[in-house]
Amino acid sequence: MRAVLIIVGIVLLAAGIWVTAGKGHYQQTNTVVQLGPAKIEATHDKAVPQWVGIAGIAVGGLLTLGGFLSKR
């Protein structure tokens, strides 16, 4: 259990730092016009909100610290 906490914490820390540095993006597709079976779609690149990265850093740090400080 201790090793799992440490590994998950380190992964969350790394992901949180990645997102906070502005590297996290995802694509969102919207339907612009639909006429019968034909439709026009637009795809936009969006950044993952910075608060998600900060939350990942905080939770990852707590999990890593908890893994190192657990007695078992």
Summary of the structure (lengths in Angstrom):
residues: 72
radius of gyration: 19.0
end to end distance: 8.3
largest distance: 64.2
contacts: 186
relative contact order: 0.30
helix: 54%
strand: 29%
